[in-house]
Amino acid sequence: MIVLHEYPLCIVDLTGFRRFVSALQPLFKMVTRNTIRNDIEAHYEEERKRAIEYMATTKSRVAITTDMWTSDHQKKGYMAITTHFIDDNWNLRSVIMRFIYVPAPHTTEAIANELYESLVTWNLDEKLSAVTVDNCTSNDKAVDHLLNKIGKEKLMLKGMMLHMRCRAHILNLIVKDGLDVLKAVIEKISESVVFWTSTPKRVEKFEEIAKFQKVKMGKKLALDCKTRWNSTFTMLHTALPYKAVFERAKKVEKLYDCYPSDYE
């Protein structure tokens, strides 16, 4: 349950949870968070060994996808590595190989070393078909380092097809370039959304203005994320029906000075 729903390990220390479990089965002895941690790690190791043994017997080559991720609260870098392959029954399978902490600095050599170590641990360095990564210069160099470590003779077409660039990331870069043309407009709408959602009082006032303008309150205003273009689309899509409300709001609220013009 803790793994499935990503509950914190300290749930076993919570009075309410302990009472709930005791009501279900008074004889059950609640374990500590350390026991839970050890059980999870033991279960992971068991599943990992089983996966390694299975993949060692499969005749298919494997492709891996990987990306770096930085946690917000810890400010630490992590790498996720997923392997994809066709099993003996011709079914596409995907297995998360590793989710590991990568110490800074995140150089191309460090990324390549972590990838190579993971492949060797899973005995996949000689069964690799392709590596899909974000389309950036650091990843280009990292794949080159990986190619040198594995050796061209162990790869298909001597590694010519090893490096695959993530098409979702390329699409993201294309759209972001296009959005730069509308940068000033988007910033005004973004600031408007922040202004009218910053406090409950302003939210209430915005709803009152919408009611006065006879604009039906549908979806709530949503702020975009700078690194996700689809969230920018969502923000614009939800803000557009409230055009008349924004126009009226600039007359009602003196502090609101970031409203978009009629042309914008």
Long-range contacts (C-beta under 8 A, 24 or more apart in sequence): 2-36, 2-40, 3-40, 9-33, 9-36, 9-37, 12-36, 51-95, 51-122, 52-121, 52-122, 52-123, 55-83, 55-85, 55-95, 55-122, 55-123, 55-124, 56-123, 58-85, 58-87, 58-88, 59-88, 60-85, 60-86, 60-87, 60-88, 60-127, 61-85, 61-127, 61-128, 61-129, 61-156, 62-124, 62-127, 62-128, 62-129, 63-128, 63-129, 63-130, 63-131, 63-132, 63-164, 64-97, 64-115, 64-119, 64-124, 64-128, 64-130, 64-131, 64-132, 65-131, 65-132, 65-133, 65-166, 66-115, 66-131, 66-132, 66-133, 67-133, 67-134, 68-102, 68-106, 68-111, 76-101, 77-101, 77-102, 77-103, 77-104, 77-106, 78-102, 79-111, 79-114, 79-115, 81-115, 81-118, 83-122, 83-124, 97-122, 106-138, 108-138, 108-139, 108-141, 108-142, 108-145, 109-142, 109-145, 111-138, 111-139, 111-142, 112-142, 112-143, 112-145, 112-146, 112-149, 113-145, 115-142, 115-146, 116-146, 116-149, 116-150, 119-150, 125-150, 125-154, 126-150, 126-154, 128-154, 128-155, 128-162, 129-155, 129-156, 129-161, 129-162, 130-161, 130-162, 130-163, 130-164, 131-162, 131-163, 131-164, 132-164, 132-165, 132-166, 133-163, 133-164, 133-165, 133-166, 134-165, 134-166, 134-169, 135-165, 135-166, 135-169, 135-170, 135-173, 172-228, 172-229, 175-229, 176-229, 179-229, 179-232, 184-264, 185-260, 185-264, 186-224, 186-232, 186-236, 188-258, 188-259, 188-260, 188-264, 189-235, 189-236, 189-239, 189-260, 190-223, 190-224, 190-235, 191-258, 192-239, 192-246, 192-256, 192-258, 192-259, 192-260, 193-221, 193-222, 193-223, 193-235, 193-239, 194-223, 195-255, 195-256, 195-258, 196-221, 196-249, 196-256, 197-221, 197-223, 205-252, 205-253, 206-245, 206-249, 209-245, 209-248, 209-249, 209-252, 210-242, 210-245, 212-248, 213-244, 213-245, 213-248, 215-241, 215-242, 215-244, 215-245, 216-241
